[in-house]
């Protein structure tokens, strides 16, 4: 095992030895348990976030068609008059060349 070429199984052995030296043999089960719990919590949170995003997307897609717009008669009349004036100006304008 050359020091400059540590890959594959050699790297795994070095990592395991470093962990045993740093934490001690008695702490390894606790470390493994806490890593497993952290992994489960991460997956659970990720799954909940995906479900929430799906629900939000479904709600926003369904709500887009249900939106009602209200305006007064005066606002509607002004909007129609503006559209008629714009259409009249466009029809009277000389064609673009």
C-alpha positions in Angstrom: 0.0 0.0 0.0 1.7 3.1 -1.2 0.9 6.4 0.5 0.4 8.3 -2.7 -2.0 5.7 -4.2 -4.7 5.1 -1.6 -8.0 4.2 -3.5 -10.7 1.5 -3.3 -10.5 -1.0 -0.5 -7.3 0.6 1.0 -9.1 3.9 1.4 -12.0 2.2 3.1 -9.7 0.5 5.6 -7.9 3.8 6.3 -11.2 5.6 6.9 -12.4 2.8 9.3 -9.2 2.9 11.2 -9.3 6.7 11.5 -12.9 6.6 12.8 -12.0 3.9 15.4 -9.1 6.0 16.6 -11.0 9.2 16.7 -14.2 8.0 18.4 -13.1 4.8 20.1 -14.7 1.3 19.7 -17.3 2.0 22.4 -18.7 5.1 20.6 -19.1 3.4 17.2 -22.6 1.9 17.8 -23.8 5.3 19.1 -22.3 7.0 16.1 -23.9 4.6 13.7 -27.3 4.9 15.4 -27.2 8.7 15.2 -26.2 8.6 11.6 -29.1 6.3 10.8 -31.6 8.5 12.6 -30.2 11.6 10.8 -30.6 9.8 7.5 -34.2 8.8 8.3 -35.1 12.3 9.4 -33.6 13.8 6.2 -35.5 11.4 4.0 -38.7 12.1 5.9 -38.3 15.8 5.6 -37.5 15.5 1.9 -40.6 13.4 1.3 -42.8 15.9 3.2 -41.4 18.8 1.2 -42.1 17.0 -2.1 -45.7 16.2 -1.0 -46.2 19.9 0.0 -44.8 21.1 -3.3 -47.2 18.7 -5.2 -50.2 19.9 -3.1 -49.3 23.5 -3.7 -48.9 23.0 -7.4 -52.3 21.2 -7.6 -53.9 24.0 -5.6 -52.5 26.8 -7.7 -53.4 25.0 -10.9 -57.0 24.4 -9.7 -57.3 27.9 -8.2 -56.3 29.7 -11.4 -59.5 29.0 -13.2 -61.7 29.8 -10.2 -60.5 33.4 -9.8 -63.2 36.0 -10.3 -62.6 39.5 -11.3 -65.1 42.2 -10.3 -65.3 45.7 -11.6 -67.9 48.4 -11.5 -70.0 49.4 -14.5 -68.1 52.6 -14.9 -64.8 50.7 -15.1 -66.2 48.3 -17.6 -67.6 51.2 -19.8 -64.2 52.9 -19.6 -62.4 49.7 -20.6 -64.7 49.1 -23.6 -64.4 52.8 -24.7 -60.6 52.5 -24.6 -60.7 49.3 -26.7 -63.0 50.8 -29.3 -60.8 53.9 -29.6 -57.7 51.8 -30.0 -59.4 49.7 -32.7 -60.6 52.9 -34.5 -57.0 54.4 -34.4 -55.5 51.1 -35.8 -58.0 50.9 -38.6 -57.5 54.5 -39.6 -53.6 54.3 -39.5 -51.9 53.9 -42.8 -50.5 50.3 -43.4 -46.9 49.8 -42.4 -44.5 49.2 -45.3 
